[in-house]
Amino acid sequence: MRSLTFLLVVFFALHLSLKAQNGELKGTVYASDGSVIPGAHVSLNDKSVVISNASGKYSFTQLPAGNYSLKATFIGFQPLVKQVQLTNNQSLTLDLSLEELATELSQVVVTGESEASQLKQSVAAVALLDAKPFYNRSVNTPDLLNTISGVQVRQSGGVGNSTDISIQGLSGRQVKLFVDGIPMEFLLPVEELGVGASLNMFPVNLMERMEVYKGAVPVTLGADALGGAINIITRKNFKDYVEGSFEHSSFNTFRTTFSTRKLFQSGLTVGLSAFYTSSDNNYRIDDVKVVNEFGNPETISTNKFHDRFRSYLVKGELGLVNQAWADKAILSFSYGDLYDEIQHNFEMRQPYGQAVNTATTYNTAFQYEKYDLAEKLDVNFYLGHSRIETAFVDTTRSIYNWRGEIIGQKTSGGEITTSQNNLNYKGDNYTGRVGLNYHLSPNSKLILNTVISDFKRTGSDPVAAEFYGEDYFKEPVHIKKIVAGLGLEQEFLNGKITSHTGLKAYQYNSEGFIVENGESNTIQQNRFQPGVSQAFKWQINEGLLAKASYEYATRMPDRIETLGDFSSAINANPGLKPETSHNINAGGLYKLSKWTLELNGFYRNVNDIIILQAVPPPVLSKHENLLKTRIMGVEGEVQFKPYKWVSVRANATYQDLRNRSNKENAGVSSDRYFGVRLPNRPYFFGNGELQLQQEDILRSGDQLQFWWSASYVEGFFRYWEIDGRREDKLTIPTQWLHHSGISYTTWNERFTLTLESQNIFNNKAYDNFRVQKPGRSWHVKLRFFLSKT
C-alpha cells in the first residue's frame, strides 16, 4: 500500500503544479428538444477529438490563441460546424445544439454500428455489442454474448441454468462481469448461484450495450480479471419515455420488461424499471436411462420435470443532472428475487425432484459524476450497499427417475448432499469506487481508479447441524478487497499513435473457517499482488488501424475457493495462490465504405490455475492450484453492408489450449498429458447473420425487419483425448444451430410485433459434459415505445 500512497501523492502534486497556460473551450452538446447528447464527437480543426460525457459535456484545454473550427457530429443528427476565435488565456463556454435527421427509425441500427466502431477504434482490445437493435428480438444476455468473436457461452440447459463464459480460452471465474463498472458479484448472487441465474436478472431491453474486453483490462474496471471482462452498461437515457415489452415462448416461458423516465426542466430526473422472467424449461431430452418394470435399464426420451426458473427485479432512480456542481447525482434503489429448481448434476446422470435455490437482493447506491470539477479534473464516484440473501433447500430422501417418478428412498442424506440442507445465507457488501481523470494536456491524461469492498456473510442450517452436531454455517465469513489502478494515456503524431500504460495493485484480506477432524477452526488470508499493462494503437490511415497489448494479469482466489462452501461439501484452502497470466493481443481493423474486417491473434501463458479436486462425500473436496496452460488462437470478423437494407456479419475463432503441467501439480497420473489439448473445451466456433430491413412498407414511418442467424461449434472430447480408443471416446458432437425471425414496427416506432424461432431445424444441442439444451422454440413478442417528440 506504500506504492499506492506514493502514486496518490504524485497524482495530486501534478494537479497542483500543472496549471493551464493557454485558453480553454468547453460546453454541452444538446439535441433540438433540449436534452443532452452523450457520446457526440466534437473535433477541433478536424484533428483533436473528444467525446461528450454522460451529461453531454466536452472540453479542450491548453489552447493557444487563434482561430479554430469546431465540429460536432452524432449519428441521427445533422453535423454542426462553428468558427471560434480564442484570445490568450481565454476560457470560452460554447454550447452546441444539433438538429435531428428526418428518418428516426433507421438510427437504431446505424447508431449501434457507430458506437461499436468508436470503441473498437480505441486503444483497448474490446468488442462492443449495442443492445438497441435487439430490443425487438427474443434473446437473452447469454445469447447476445455468444455472438461475439472470441467469446463462447456454454449453458447447461435452458433459462437460468448454469452458464460458463469463455473469452479467448479463459473461462469461469477467470472472466469478470461488471454492471456500469461495478463488479456484478457485489450486486447479484454470482458466486452463490452462478453466472447463468445472475445474467438472467439483466434482460436485454434494460441494457444500452455490453463491452467485452479481451486481453488487457482497463484500469477503469476495478477487479482482478485474468481472462477478460464484460461490462454491462444499463440504459441512462434522460429523455422522457415509457417502454414495455411482453414475450411468450415455448416451454411456458414469459418475459416482461417495463421502463420509464421523466426529466424536469430543473434537472430533476425520476426513473423506474422492472422485469419478470419465468420458464418451466420442460423441453424434450433424449437418451436418458430409466429402469423398466423388468428391472433392466432402458433409454427413453422425455420432458424435463423439475427445472422451473423465475426472477424479477424492480429498480427506482431519483437524482439531478446538468447542475453547476454535478453533471449527474443519482440515488438508486433495487429489489430482486430469484427461484431456481435444480434438475440434475453437472453431467446430467442423476435427476433431482425437489432441490431448489432461491435468492433475494437489495441494493442502494449513490452515483456522482462531474466533468471538469477542478481545472482539468473529471471525477466519478460510487457508493453502494447490497444485501444478498440466498437459500439452498435439499431435505428429501426420495430418489427420482427421468419421468419424475419416485422410485425409492435413501437411508440418509438429501438428493445432492450427504447431510441434507436447509441453508440460509445473509451477505452484506459495502462498495466504494473513485475514478479520477486528470488532463495533463490535450494529448495526455492520467487515470486513477480505486474500488474498495467489504463483504460479510453469516448463515444457519438447522438440518445440517443435526447431522454434523454443529451448525458450521453460523461461522462468519469476512472479506475485504482493494483494487487500485493508475493509467497514463498519451497521443503522438497528431493522434495517429495512442499509448496506454497501466499499473494495478490488488489487496485481499479474508477471514473464515476450515473444518478439520470434525472441528471448525478460524482461518485468515492476506494477499497482495501487482499488475501491469501496456497497449498501443496505430491509426495507419483513415480506414486502417492496428493494435497490440500486453498484460501481466492476476485473479485472486474468490471466497468460495479460499473459504469453501460447506453446502457443496467444499472445504476451505487458505493457502491458495493467485492465478496469473501473461496476456498478449495483436490485431487490426480495416474499414471500407461497405466492408469492415477485423483480425486478432492472442497468446496466454497461465500459471497456478485453481481447480476443484472433487472427491466423493463424506470427504470434503477443495480447490487446488494445479494446471499451467498455454493458449494460442486467432479470431476474425467481417461485416458487409452492400445496400441500406441489407447487412451481413460473420465471425470465427480458433483457440488451442494445451496443458503445460507435470503430473505432480496437474492432478493427473502421468506426464504423458503434458502438451495435450485440455478436455471439455471447444476449439473452433463461429457465428453469422443476415439481416434485411425495409421502411415504409404499408404506411409512412413503418419498418419490416427479417434476420437469419447461425452458430457453429466443432465437436470436441469430453475428457483427455489421448485416453482410450478414439471410437469409444465420449464427445460433444459438432453443432449447427439456426435461428430466424421477423418483426414489424409501426406508428413511428411506437409498436413492434416480433415472431421468431430459435434452433429452427430442431437440431440436437449440447454443452458442458454433453448436457442437453432446448430444441426448437417459438417466440412472440410485443413491444411499445412512447417518447416525447
C-alpha positions in Angstrom: 0.0 0.0 0.0 3.0 2.3 0.3 3.3 2.2 -3.5 -0.3 3.2 -3.8 0.2 6.1 -1.4 3.2 7.3 -3.3 1.2 7.3 -6.6 -1.6 9.3 -5.0 0.9 11.9 -3.7 2.4 12.2 -7.2 -1.0 12.5 -8.7 -2.2 15.4 -6.6 1.2 17.1 -6.8 0.7 17.1 -10.6 -2.8 18.5 -10.1 -1.4 21.4 -8.0 1.6 22.1 -10.1 0.4 21.9 -13.7 -1.7 25.0 -14.4 -3.1 25.8 -17.8 -1.0 28.4 -19.6 -3.4 28.8 -22.5 -7.0 29.0 -23.4 -9.9 26.6 -22.9 -13.0 25.8 -24.9 -15.9 23.9 -23.3 -19.6 23.4 -23.4 -22.5 21.0 -23.7 -23.9 19.2 -26.7 -27.7 19.3 -26.9 -30.5 18.0 -29.1 -33.0 20.4 -30.5 -35.5 19.4 -27.8 -33.1 20.5 -25.1 -31.9 17.0 -24.0 -28.2 16.4 -23.7 -26.3 14.1 -26.1 -23.7 11.8 -24.6 -21.2 10.2 -27.0 -21.1 13.0 -29.5 -17.9 13.5 -31.4 -16.5 17.1 -31.0 -13.4 17.9 -33.1 -11.1 20.9 -33.3 -9.7 21.7 -36.7 -10.6 18.1 -37.7 -7.6 16.8 -35.5 -8.1 16.7 -31.8 -11.3 14.8 -31.0 -13.2 14.4 -27.7 -16.4 12.6 -26.9 -19.1 14.3 -24.9 -19.7 12.6 -21.5 -22.9 11.2 -19.9 -24.1 14.8 -19.4 -23.2 15.9 -22.9 -20.2 18.0 -21.9 -17.0 18.4 -23.8 -13.7 20.3 -23.2 -10.5 21.3 -24.9 -7.7 22.7 -22.7 -4.3 24.4 -23.1 -5.3 26.0 -26.4 -3.1 28.8 -27.8 -4.7 32.0 -29.1 -6.0 31.7 -32.6 -8.9 30.8 -34.9 -10.5 27.3 -34.7 -13.1 25.2 -36.5 -15.3 23.4 -34.0 -17.3 20.4 -35.4 -19.9 18.3 -33.6 -21.4 15.0 -35.0 -23.7 12.3 -33.8 -25.5 9.5 -35.7 -29.1 10.5 -36.4 -28.3 14.3 -36.2 -27.0 16.8 -38.7 -23.3 17.8 -38.3 -22.7 21.3 -36.8 -19.7 23.4 -37.6 -18.8 26.7 -35.8 -15.9 29.1 -36.1 -14.3 30.1 -32.9 -11.7 32.8 -32.0 -9.7 32.5 -28.8 -7.5 35.1 -27.1 -4.7 34.5 -24.7 -5.7 32.6 -21.6 -9.4 32.9 -22.5 -11.9 30.4 -21.1 -14.9 30.2 -23.5 -18.1 28.2 -23.0 -19.9 27.3 -26.2 -23.0 25.1 -26.2 -23.8 23.2 -29.4 -27.4 22.3 -30.5 -27.8 19.5 -33.1 -30.8 19.1 -35.3 -32.2 15.6 -35.7 -32.4 13.9 -39.1 -35.8 13.3 -40.6 -35.6 9.4 -40.5 -35.6 8.2 -36.9 -36.3 4.5 -37.4 -33.1 3.8 -39.2 -30.9 5.2 -36.5 -31.4 2.2 -34.2 -29.2 0.0 -36.4 -26.8 2.7 -37.6 -26.2 4.1 -34.1 -25.2 0.6 -32.9 -22.6 0.3 -35.7 -21.2 3.8 -34.9 -20.8 3.1 -31.2 -19.2 -0.3 -31.9 -16.8 1.3 -34.4 -16.0 4.1 -32.0 -15.0 1.7 -29.2 -13.1 -0.7 -31.5 -11.0 2.2 -32.6 -9.9 3.0 -29.0 -6.6 1.7 -27.7 -8.3 -1.2 -25.8 -8.7 -4.7 -27.2 -12.5 -4.6 -26.9 -15.7 -5.6 -28.7 -18.9 -3.7 -28.2 -22.4 -5.1 -28.6 -25.1 -2.5 -28.8 -28.3 -3.8 -27.3 -30.7 -1.4 -29.1 -31.0 -3.4 -32.3 -32.0 -6.4 -30.2 -34.8 -4.8 -28.2 -37.4 -6.3 -30.6 -35.9 -9.8 -30.6 -36.5 -12.7 -28.3 -32.9 -13.1 -27.0 -31.4 -13.1 -23.5 -28.0 -11.8 -22.4 -26.1 -15.1 -22.8 -27.4 -15.4 -26.4 -26.0 -12.0 -27.2 -22.6 -12.6 -25.7 -22.3 -15.8 -27.7 -22.4 -13.9 -31.0 -19.2 -12.0 -30.3 -15.9 -13.3 -31.8 -13.6 -14.9 -29.3 -16.5 -15.4 -26.8 -18.1 -18.8 -26.1 -21.1 -19.1 -23.8 -21.9 -22.6 -22.7 -25.2 -23.0 -20.9 -26.1 -26.3 -19.2 -29.8 -26.3 -20.1 -32.4 -23.6 -20.6 -33.3 -20.3 -19.0 -31.4 -19.6 -15.8 -29.3 -22.8 -15.9 -25.6 -23.0 -15.2 -23.6 -20.8 -17.6 -19.9 -20.7 -18.3 -18.4 -17.7 -20.3 -15.1 -18.1 -22.1 -13.1 -15.2 -23.6 -10.2 -16.3 -25.8 -9.8 -19.6 -24.0 -10.1 -18.4 -20.4 -13.4 -19.1 -18.7 -15.4 -19.4 -15.5 -14.1 -17.3 -12.6 -11.3 -16.0 -14.8 -13.8 -13.8 -16.6 -15.2 -11.0 -14.6 -18.6 -9.4 -15.0 -19.5 -5.7 -14.3 -22.6 -3.6 -14.2 -21.8 0.0 -15.0 -18.2 -0.6 -13.9 -19.2 -2.2 -10.6 -18.3 -5.9 -10.2 -21.5 -7.9 -10.6 -20.8 -10.1 -7.6 -21.3 -7.1 -5.4 -24.9 -6.7 -6.7 -26.1 -10.2 -7.5 -25.6 -13.8 -6.3 -23.0 -14.6 -8.9 -20.7 -16.7 -6.7 -23.6 -18.4 -4.8 -25.9 -19.2 -7.7 -23.7 -18.8 -10.7 -23.4 -16.6 -13.8 -26.5 -18.0 -15.6 -29.0 -17.1 -12.9 -27.4 -13.6 -12.4 -27.3 -12.7 -16.1 -30.9 -13.5 -16.5 -31.6 -10.7 -14.0 -30.5 -8.3 -16.7 -32.8 -8.5 -19.7 -31.6 -7.1 -23.0 -34.3 -4.4 -23.1 -32.9 -2.7 -20.0 -29.3 -2.6 -21.4 -27.7 0.0 -23.5 -24.7 -2.1 -24.6 -22.2 -4.7 -23.5 -18.4 -4.1 -23.6 -16.2 -7.2 -23.9 -12.6 -6.6 -23.0 -10.1 -9.1 -24.3 -6.5 -9.2 -23.2 -5.6 -6.1 -21.2 -8.4 -5.0 -19.0 -8.5 -1.2 -18.5 -7.7 0.3 -15.1 -11.2 1.9 -15.1 -12.6 -1.6 -14.3 -11.6 -2.3 -10.7 -11.3 -6.1 -10.5 -8.9 -8.9 -10.7 -9.8 -10.2 -14.2 -7.5 -12.8 -15.6 -9.1 -13.7 -18.9 -11.0 -10.6 -19.8 -14.0 -8.7 -18.6 -17.6 -8.0 -19.6 -19.2 -4.6 -18.6 -23.0 -4.3 -18.9 -24.0 -0.7 -19.4 -27.6 -0.1 -18.3 -29.8 2.4 -20.0 -29.3 6.0 -19.0 -31.4 8.0 -21.4 -32.6 11.1 -19.6 -35.3 11.9 -22.2 -38.9 11.3 -21.3 -40.2 7.9 -22.4 -42.3 4.9 -21.5 -41.3 1.5 -22.8 -42.6 -2.0 -22.2 -42.5 -5.5 -23.8 -44.2 -8.8 -23.3 -43.0 -12.1 -24.7 -44.3 -15.7 -24.6 -42.1 -18.6 -25.8 -42.0 -22.3 -25.9 -41.6 -24.3 -22.7 -44.0 -21.9 -20.9 -41.5 -19.1 -20.9 -42.6 -15.5 -20.2 -40.5 -12.3 -20.3 -41.9 -8.9 -19.4 -40.0 -5.6 -19.2 -41.0 -2.0 -18.3 -39.1 1.2 -18.0 -39.9 4.9 -17.8 -38.2 8.2 -17.1 -39.2 11.8 -16.6 -36.8 14.7 -16.8 -37.9 18.1 -15.5 -36.6 21.5 -16.5 -34.9 21.9 -13.1 -32.7 18.9 -13.9 -34.6 16.6 -11.6 -34.9 13.1 -13.1 -37.0 10.2 -12.0 -36.8 6.7 -13.4 -38.4 3.3 -12.9 -37.5 -0.1 -14.5 -38.7 -3.6 -13.9 -38.6 -7.0 -15.5 -40.0 -10.5 -14.9 -38.8 -13.8 -16.4 -40.1 -17.3 -15.8 -39.8 -20.6 -17.6 -40.7 -24.2 -16.9 -37.8 -25.4 -19.1 -39.8 -28.5 -19.8 -38.1 -29.2 -23.1 -37.6 -32.7 -24.6 -34.4 -34.6 -23.7 -33.2 -37.8 -25.3 -31.0 -40.8 -24.4 -31.7 -40.8 -20.7 -31.9 -44.0 -18.8 -34.6 -45.4 -16.5 -35.2 -48.9 -15.0 -38.2 -50.6 -16.6 -40.7 -52.9 -15.0 -38.4 -55.9 -15.6 -35.5 -54.2 -13.6 -33.5 -53.5 -16.8 -32.0 -50.1 -17.8 -33.9 -48.6 -20.7 -33.1 -45.5 -22.8 -36.0 -43.1 -23.3 -37.0 -39.6 -24.4 -39.0 -37.5 -22.0 -39.6 -33.9 -20.9 -37.7 -32.2 -18.1 -39.9 -32.1 -14.9 -38.1 -30.1 -12.2 -36.3 -27.2 -13.9 -38.5 -24.1 -13.3 -36.8 -20.7 -13.1 -38.3 -17.4 -12.1 -36.7 -14.0 -11.4 -37.8 -10.4 -11.2 -36.2 -7.1 -10.3 -37.5 -3.6 -9.7 -35.2 -0.5 -9.7 -36.0 3.1 -9.0 -33.8 6.2 -9.5 -34.0 9.8 -8.3 -31.5 12.4 -9.0 -30.3 15.6 -10.6 -28.4 16.2 -13.9 -26.8 19.2 -15.6 -26.2 21.1 -12.4 -23.3 23.5 -11.7 -22.0 21.2 -9.0 -22.7 17.9 -10.7 -23.3 16.6 -14.2 -25.1 13.6 -12.6 -26.0 12.8 -9.0 -28.3 9.8 -8.8 -29.7 7.8 -5.9 -31.0 4.3 -6.8 -32.8 1.5 -5.1 -33.5 -2.0 -6.3 -35.1 -5.2 -5.2 -34.8 -8.6 -6.9 -36.0 -12.2 -6.3 -35.0 -15.5 -7.9 -36.3 -19.1 -7.7 -34.4 -21.9 -9.4 -35.2 -25.6 -9.3 -32.2 -27.9 -9.6 -32.9 -30.7 -12.2 -29.7 -32.8 -12.4 -26.0 -33.0 -11.6 -23.3 -31.4 -13.8 -23.1 -34.5 -16.1 -26.8 -35.0 -16.3 -26.5 -38.5 -14.9 -28.9 -38.1 -11.9 -32.2 -36.3 -11.9 -33.4 -34.3 -8.9 -37.1 -33.7 -8.0 -37.2 -31.3 -5.0 -33.8 -29.4 -4.5 -34.1 -25.7 -5.1 -32.0 -22.5 -4.8 -33.6 -19.1 -4.0 -32.2 -15.6 -3.7 -33.3 -12.1 -2.7 -31.2 -9.0 -3.4 -31.5 -5.4 -2.1 -29.3 -2.7 -3.4 -28.9 1.0 -2.6 -26.4 3.2 -4.4 -25.3 6.8 -4.9 -23.5 7.9 -8.1 -21.9 11.2 -8.7 -20.1 12.5 -11.9 -18.6 15.9 -12.6 -16.8 16.8 -15.7 -14.1 19.5 -15.0 -14.7 19.5 -11.3 -11.4 21.3 -10.9 -9.2 22.6 -13.6 -8.6 19.6 -16.0 -10.0 17.1 -13.4 -13.0 14.8 -14.0 -14.5 12.8 -11.1 -16.9 9.9 -10.9 -17.9 8.4 -7.5 -20.0 5.4 -6.5 -21.0 4.3 -3.0 -23.3 1.3 -2.5 -24.7 -1.3 -0.1 -26.1 -4.6 -1.2 -27.6 -7.4 0.7 -27.9 -10.9 -0.8 -30.0 -13.5 0.9 -29.8 -17.0 -0.5 -31.3 -20.3 0.4 -30.5 -23.9 -0.6 -33.1 -26.5 0.3 -32.3 -30.2 -0.1 -34.3 -32.1 2.5 -35.9 -35.0 0.7 -34.6 -38.6 0.7 -36.7 -39.5 -2.3 -35.0 -40.9 -5.4 -36.5 -39.7 -8.8 -36.2 -41.2 -12.3 -36.3 -39.1 -15.5 -40.0 -39.5 -15.8 -40.4 -37.6 -12.5 -41.5 -40.7 -10.6 -40.3 -41.5 -7.1 -38.6 -44.9 -7.3 -37.1 -45.3 -3.9 -35.8 -43.7 -0.7 -32.3 -43.0 0.6 -31.4 -44.1 4.1 -29.6 -40.8 4.7 -28.8 -37.5 3.1 -30.6 -35.4 0.6 -30.7 -35.6 -3.2 -27.4 -33.7 -3.6 -25.7 -33.5 -0.2 -24.7 -36.0 2.4 -26.3 -34.1 5.3 -29.5 -32.7 3.8 -29.7 -28.9 3.9 -32.0 -26.1 4.7 -29.3 -23.4 4.4 -29.9 -19.7 4.6 -27.1 -17.2 4.0 -27.1 -13.4 4.5 -24.4 -11.4 2.9 -23.8 -7.6 3.2 -21.4 -5.9 0.8 -20.3 -2.2 1.0 -18.6 -0.9 -2.1 -16.9 2.4 -2.9 -15.3 3.5 -6.2 -13.5 6.7 -7.0 -12.4 7.4 -10.6 -10.3 10.5 -11.5 -9.2 11.7 -14.9 -6.6 14.4 -15.0 -5.9 16.0 -18.4 -2.2 16.8 -18.4 -2.6 18.2 -21.9 -4.9 17.9 -25.0 -3.0 14.7 -25.9 -2.4 13.1 -22.5 -4.3 12.2 -19.3 -3.8 10.4 -16.0 -6.5 7.9 -14.9 -6.9 6.7 -11.3 -9.5 4.2 -10.3 -9.9 2.6 -6.9 -12.5 0.1 -5.8 -12.9 -0.9 -2.2 -15.3 -3.6 -1.0 -16.1 -5.1 2.4 -18.2 -8.3 2.5 -19.5 -10.1 5.5 -21.7 -13.3 5.4 -23.4 -15.3 8.1 -25.8 -18.2 7.8 -27.6 -21.0 9.5 -28.7 -24.6 8.7 -30.6 -26.4 11.5 -31.0 -29.5 9.3 -27.2 -29.9 8.5 -26.4 -29.0 12.2 -28.4 -32.0 13.3 -26.3 -34.3 11.0 -22.9 -32.8 11.9 -23.6 -32.0 15.5 -22.8 -28.3 15.0 -24.1 -25.5 12.8 -20.9 -24.6 10.9 -22.7 -22.1 8.8 -23.1 -19.7 11.7 -19.3 -19.1 11.4 -19.0 -15.6 9.8 -17.1 -15.0 6.6 -15.4 -11.6 6.2 -13.6 -10.4 3.0 -12.0 -7.0 2.2 -10.7 -6.2 -1.2 -8.9 -3.2 -2.7 -8.2 -2.9 -6.4 -6.4 0.2 -7.5 -5.2 1.2 -10.9 -3.2 4.1 -12.3 -3.1 4.7 -16.1 -1.3 7.1 -18.4 -2.8 7.6 -21.8 -0.9 9.6 -24.5 -1.3 10.5 -28.2 1.5 11.1 -30.6 1.9 12.2 -34.2 -1.4 14.1 -34.2 -3.3 11.3 -32.7 -2.0 8.6 -35.1 -0.4 6.6 -32.2 -2.0 6.2 -28.8 -0.3 4.6 -25.8 -1.9 3.4 -22.6 0.3 2.3 -19.7 -1.4 0.8 -16.6 -0.3 -0.2 -13.1 -2.5 -2.2 -10.8 -2.5 -3.3 -7.2 -4.6 -6.0 -5.6 -5.1 -6.3 -1.8 -7.2 -9.2 -0.5 -7.9 -9.9 3.2 -10.2 -12.8 4.3 -11.4 -14.4 7.4 -13.4 -17.6 7.6 -13.3 -21.2 8.9 -12.0 -24.6 7.9 -13.4 -28.0 9.1 -10.7 -30.4 10.2 -11.4 -33.6 12.1 -15.0 -32.5 12.7 -14.0 -29.2 14.3 -14.3 -25.7 12.9 -11.2 -23.5 13.1 -10.8 -19.8 12.1 -8.5 -19.1 9.2 -7.2 -15.8 7.7 -5.6 -14.9 4.5 -3.7 -11.7 3.4 -2.6 -11.3 -0.2 -1.0 -8.5 -2.2 -0.4 -8.8 -6.0 0.8 -6.2 -8.5 -0.2 -6.0 -12.2 1.0 -4.1 -15.3 -0.3 -3.5 -18.8 0.8 -1.7 -21.9 -1.4 -1.1 -25.0 -0.7 0.7 -28.3 -3.0 1.8 -31.2 -1.7 3.0 -34.6 -4.1 4.7 -36.9 -2.3 3.9 -40.1 -4.8 5.8 -42.3 -8.5 6.7 -42.2 -9.7 3.1 -42.7 -6.9 1.0 -41.2 -5.7 0.7 -37.6 -3.5 -1.7 -35.7 -3.5 -2.6 -32.0 -1.2 -4.5 -29.7 -1.3 -5.0 -25.9 0.4 -6.9 -23.1 -0.8 -7.5 -19.5 0.5 -9.3 -16.5 -2.9 -10.3 -15.2 -3.9 -11.6 -11.8 -7.0 -13.2 -10.4 -7.2 -13.5 -6.6 -8.9 -16.6 -5.2 -12.6 -15.9 -4.5 -14.4 -16.5 -1.3 -15.7 -20.0 -2.2 -12.3 -21.2 -3.4 -10.5 -19.7 -0.3 -13.1 -20.2 2.4 -15.0 -23.1 0.9 -18.7 -23.9 0.5 -19.8 -26.4 3.1 -23.3 -26.8 1.5 -21.5 -28.2 -1.6 -19.0 -30.3 0.5 -16.1 -28.0 -0.4 -13.6 -27.3 2.3 -11.5 -24.1 2.7 -8.0 -23.8 1.4 -6.4 -20.6 2.7 -3.1 -21.4 1.1 -4.3 -20.9 -2.5 -2.1 -18.7 -4.6 -3.4 -16.2 -7.1 -3.8 -17.2 -10.8 -1.5 -15.2 -13.0 -1.2 -14.9 -16.8 0.9 -13.2 -19.4 -1.6 -12.0 -22.0 -0.6 -10.8 -25.5 -3.0 -9.5 -28.1 -2.3 -8.1 -31.6 -4.7 -7.3 -34.4 -6.1 -4.8 -36.9 -9.3 -3.3 -38.1 -9.9 -2.3 -41.8 -12.9 -0.3 -42.9 -14.1 0.4 -46.4 -17.4 2.1 -47.4 -19.3 -1.3 -47.3 -16.8 -3.6 -45.6 -15.4 -3.9 -42.1 -12.7 -6.5 -41.5 -11.2 -7.4 -38.1 -8.5 -9.9 -37.3 -6.9 -10.6 -33.9 -4.3 -13.0 -32.5 -3.9 -13.9 -28.9 -1.4 -15.7 -26.6 -1.9 -16.7 -22.9 0.6 -18.3 -20.6 -1.4 -19.1 -17.4 0.0 -20.3 -14.1 -1.5 -21.8 -10.9 -5.0 -22.3 -12.4 -7.4 -23.1 -9.5 -9.3 -26.3 -10.0 -11.7 -28.2 -7.7 -10.3 -31.5 -6.7 -13.6 -33.4 -6.3 -13.8 -36.4 -4.1 -16.9 -38.5 -3.1 -18.7 -37.5 0.1 -18.4 -37.6 3.0 -14.8 -36.5 2.4 -14.7 -32.8 1.6 -13.4 -31.6 -1.8 -11.3 -28.5 -2.1 -9.7 -26.2 -4.6 -6.1 -26.5 -5.5 -3.5 -24.6 -7.7 -2.9 -27.3 -10.4 -2.7 -26.5 -14.1 -0.4 -24.4 -16.2 -1.8 -23.7 -19.6 -0.6 -22.2 -22.9 -3.3 -20.7 -25.1 -2.8 -19.6 -28.7 -5.5 -18.5 -31.1 -6.9 -16.3 -33.8 -10.3 -14.7 -34.3 -11.8 -12.7 -37.1 -15.0 -10.9 -38.1 -16.3 -9.5 -41.3 -19.3 -7.2 -41.8 -20.7 -6.3 -45.2 -23.5 -3.8 -46.0 -23.9 -3.6 -49.8 -27.2 -1.7 -49.6 -29.0 0.3 -46.9 -31.5 -2.6 -46.4 -29.0 -5.5 -46.3 -26.3 -6.3 -43.8 -24.2 -9.5 -43.3 -21.9 -10.3 -40.4 -19.8 -13.4 -39.7 -17.0 -14.3 -37.2 -14.9 -17.3 -36.4 -12.5 -18.3 -33.5 -9.8 -20.9 -33.3 -8.1 -21.5 -30.0 -5.6 -24.1 -28.9 -5.4 -24.8 -25.1 -2.5 -27.0 -24.1 -1.6 -28.5 -20.7 1.9 -27.3 -19.6 1.9 -29.1 -16.2 3.7 -32.1 -15.0 1.9 -34.8 -13.0 3.0 -33.5 -9.6 0.9 -30.4 -9.9 -1.6 -31.2 -12.7 -3.9 -33.6 -10.8 -3.2 -36.4 -13.4 -1.3 -39.7 -13.1 1.3 -39.3 -15.9 3.5 -36.8 -17.6 2.1 -38.0 -20.9 -0.6 -35.4 -20.5 2.0 -32.6 -21.0 1.3 -30.8 -24.2 -2.2 -32.4 -24.7 -5.2 -30.2 -25.5 -7.4 -29.5 -22.5 -10.6 -31.6 -22.4 -14.2 -30.3 -22.5 -13.2 -27.0 -24.2 -14.4 -26.1 -27.7 -11.5 -25.1 -30.0 -13.3 -23.9 -33.2 -16.6 -22.0 -33.3 -18.3 -19.2 -35.2 -21.4 -17.1 -35.8 -23.1 -15.4 -38.8 -26.2 -13.3 -39.5 -28.1 -11.9 -42.5 -30.4 -9.0 -41.8 -32.9 -7.4 -44.2 -34.9 -4.3 -43.4 -37.2 -2.1 -45.4 -39.1 1.1 -44.4 -42.5 2.5 -45.5 -43.9 -0.9 -46.3 -47.6 -0.4 -45.6 -47.6 3.2 -44.3 -45.1 6.0 -43.9 -42.8 5.5 -40.9 -43.2 1.7 -40.5 -40.4 -0.8 -40.8 -40.2 -4.5 -41.7 -37.1 -6.4 -40.4 -36.0 -10.0 -41.1 -33.0 -11.9 -39.9 -31.4 -15.3 -40.2 -28.5 -16.3 -37.9 -26.5 -19.4 -37.4 -23.9 -20.7 -34.9 -21.3 -23.4 -35.3 -19.2 -25.4 -32.8 -16.7 -28.1 -33.9 -17.0 -31.3 -32.0 -14.6 -31.9 -29.1 -13.8 -34.5 -26.5 -15.3 -34.5 -23.0 -12.2 -36.0 -21.4 -8.5 -36.2 -22.3 -8.2 -37.0 -25.9 -5.2 -39.4 -25.5 -7.1 -41.7 -23.2 -8.8 -44.8 -24.6 -9.7 -45.7 -28.2 -10.9 -42.9 -30.4 -14.1 -44.6 -31.5 -15.1 -45.2 -27.8 -14.4 -41.7 -26.5 -17.2 -39.5 -25.2 -17.6 -36.3 -27.2 -19.7 -33.3 -27.6 -20.7 -33.5 -31.3 -20.4 -30.9 -34.0 -23.4 -28.5 -33.8 -25.1 -26.2 -36.4 -27.9 -24.1 -34.9 -30.1 -21.8 -37.0 -32.4 -19.0 -35.8 -34.8 -16.8 -37.8 -37.2 -14.0 -37.1 -39.3 -11.2 -38.5 -40.6 -8.0 -36.9 -42.9 -5.2 -38.0 -42.7 -1.7 -36.4 -45.4 0.9 -37.0 -46.8 4.2 -35.8 -43.4 6.0 -35.7 -41.6 3.2 -33.8 -44.2 3.0 -31.1 -45.4 -0.6 -31.6 -43.4 -3.7 -32.7 -44.6 -7.2 -33.2 -42.0 -10.0 -33.5 -42.2 -13.6 -34.4 -39.1 -15.7 -34.0 -37.9 -19.3 -34.0 -34.6 -20.5 -32.3 -32.9 -23.7 -33.4 -35.4 -23.7 -36.3 -34.3 -27.2 -37.6 -34.6 -28.7 -34.1 -31.0 -29.9 -34.2 -29.6 -31.5 -31.0 -27.7 -29.0 -28.9 -25.3 -29.8 -26.1 -22.9 -28.0 -23.8 -20.6 -28.8 -20.9 -20.2 -32.6 -20.4 -22.9 -33.1 -23.1 -25.8 -31.7 -21.1 -28.7 -31.3 -23.4 -30.0 -27.8 -24.3 -33.5 -27.0 -25.7 -34.6 -28.0 -29.2 -36.7 -25.8 -31.5 -38.6 -23.0 -29.7 -41.1 -20.4 -30.9 -41.3 -16.8 -29.6 -43.8 -14.0 -30.0 -43.1 -10.5 -28.6 -44.9 -7.2 -28.4 -43.1 -4.0 -27.6 -44.2 -0.4 -27.3 -42.2 2.7 -27.0 -43.6 6.2 -26.3 -41.4 9.2 -26.2 -41.8 13.0 -26.0 -41.1 14.4 -29.5 
